[in-house]
Structure formats: structure tokens, C-alpha cells
Amino acid sequence: MRFETAVVHAGQSPDPAYGAVMPPIYQVSTFAFKGVGEPGPFDYSRSGNPTRKALEDCLAALEGGVRGFAFGTGMAAEATALSLLGAGDHLIVHNDLYGGTYRIVTQWTARQGVAVDFVDLRDLDALQKALRPNTKLVWTETPTNPMMNLLDLRAIAEACMAHGALTICDNTFLSPYFQRPLDLGIDIVLHSTTKYINGHSDVVGGALVAKDAAVAERIGYWQNCLGTCQAPFDCFLVLRGLKTLPLRMEAHNRNALAVARWLEAHPKILRVNHPGLESHPQRELAIRQMTGFGGTFSFRVKGGGDAALRMLANVKLFILAESLGGVESLIEHPWTMTHISMPPEARAAAGIAEDMIRISVGIEHVDDLIEDLEQALAIC
């Protein structure tokens, strides 16, 4: 099936009980056995649920993996992925990433006895030097949050495969509509389904999709063991939002690029970080690796952090809030909001500045969005 068909039909045949066209919400904790020692396809909702399976199968089809997994939050998905590691293992993480990921890989993995190195994975020589005999996982995020730097997934996957290390890619910013990491050799795809996958800012969730059956079996074990799975009603909401993903992503992409071009020409803007702009240093990689640029990007305001805060205080249509990927446009300050869990020196080293603003461009009329930014910048 082509992508636009798969989001509607993959994993979602009419319900066999009554022919419901939409997957029903199986809001149950337990399922009856056929007899002693004879469970049906489901026995307990932590281990599996028909509504969740529909979502997991659909996500696997969209990413081109053998099996998908739905979790209660994006961080629950990350915690489950990190459970693949154990004491004495080594984890390599790209040094520019979401603040919540930074927190979990620096604090939680330390309690597991896992060694962590932050490496600029844009530099493939640096990756080769960082790989150790005990390196078990290399963690990527592209485009990065909020710097919008890109990683060459195919090159990273080839280097890690030769070394015997697994790779994971956070694909939240683009969704499988604009980027399919498994096709480029990555082993595991990660999503915060709260964002573009669901797309309506009304549920939190996470997902993992594995390319290899053996890796999928390990993820499934830890999902069941830890109980990090997503509830049936939340899975239903994500499935409902997922059906319009191609339409929404086209609108996000179109609006964001128009806003980015407008901002780049504005005299009060210092820099715009958007991989679709000709000024982006990795635009060639973006065109080669992605089929679109998404709806989220960052920019820096002239006048420092005070000017950025004045702009944030004066937007009227953009909503000052964390998260991204909803139909509505959001605006936020990474230094004090999404990346506050990173120490100041780590934020600065990653390139996050106090004058930086990140926006998630929604599906509203682009002229209204530009007018709102224009009036807010006039006060800076």
C-alpha cells in the first residue's frame, strides 16, 4: 500500500465481532481463556490489546519495520529502548538533542551501569573513534531539537553495523511521511507520538519500531516487563489522528517553509535554522535523506535573550507552550522551557542560546501566522 492508503488501512481491518469500520476501543484489563491452558490471542492488556495492536501494526507498516510498539509517553518508549542495555555496556549519543533525552541518558543509564559518551555524530571520524568493543547502541536524532542539525543516517548505520552496534533514530520531527530511518539502515525508530503522529495535542504517547525480529522480541519483552505500554483509549486517539498524517504534514511543511523564508529576510532576526532553506549548511543531505522538512524549526532574535522574551510575551495567535506537531501553532523558549533539564553549559555547548526561539508551525493560514510574528517582532 502507498503511504496515504496505509495510514487509513494498515493494521485496521473491520472488527470481526460486529464489522465496526473504525478499530473499537477495547477498554478491558483482561480477556477470557478458551479453557485451562488455552489463552486466546490476548490474555491481559499489559501484554497485548486489540486497539493497541492496530496502532502498533500501522506504525510498523508506515516505518517499514517488522513490529511496532506503542507506549504511554515518548519517555516511556525511550526508557524501554534503554532497557536493551545493561551494566558494562557503552552508549553513544549525539550531543545535540531533546532535553528530556539528555536527562534520561545521563541519569537513568548511570544507575544501570551504562557508560555514556556524547559525540557530534555529524563527524563520522568522531563516531569511529568513539566506538568501543562494548558499544551496544548509538542514539541519533535528526533533525535535532532545537538546532535543526542533520545526521547522515545511512553513513552512521553502516559504521555501526560493521562494529556490531545497534542504532536508534528519534524520527519525531519528521514522521515516517518525510523520513524512514529503517530504509537507511537504522535498527530502531523512536517517536513521541504526542507530536505529529497524533497531531491534535490531546494525548501523549510514544512508539518504537524495529527492523529486525530478534530486536523486536527484546523490545516486546521489556514493554511487557516494565508495563510501559499505551492505554487502549489513547491508542484509539493516536490512530484517529494518524489517518490524516499526510494531509497535515504537507500543510505543516508548506507553512513552516514560508514562515522560515519570511523570518530569514526580517531585519530583527539573526539566524533561521530550517533545513529547507538554501542557507542551511546541510541542505544537500536534507534533500537526499528526507522527502520534506516538517513544521518545526528554530531561529535567533537580534538583541539577545531579552528581545526573545519580549517577542514571546507579545504573540497573539502562536501559543506559548511546550510540545510540537499539533494543528495549532506553538512557540517556545528552549533555554527556559524544553531544554531546562540540561545544565547551562550543556545547552551552550549544543548551540542553544538565550535568544533562540523554537516554533511549531500549524495548519492555520500562513498569512495570519506571519502577521502575528510581525506584530510581536515590532515590539522587540
Secondary structure, DSSP 8 states (H G I E B T S, - for coil): --HHHHHHHTT----TTT--SS------SB---SBTTB--S-SBTTT--HHHHHHHHHHHHHHT-SEEEEESSHHHHHHHHHTT--TT-EEEEESS--HHHHHIIIIIHHHHT-EEEEE-TT-HHHHHHH--TTEEEEEEESS-TTT-----HHHHHHHHHHHT-EEEEE-TTTHHHH--GGGGT-SEEEEETTTTTT-SSS---EEEEESSHHHHHHHHHHHHHHT-B--HHHHHHHHHHHTTHHHHHHHHHHHHHHHHHHHHT-TTEEEEE-TTSTTSTTHHHHHHH-S---SEEEEEETTHHHHHHHHHHH-SSSEE-S---SSS-EEE-TTTTTTTTS-HHHHHHHT--TTEEEEE--SS-HHHHHHHHHHHHTT-
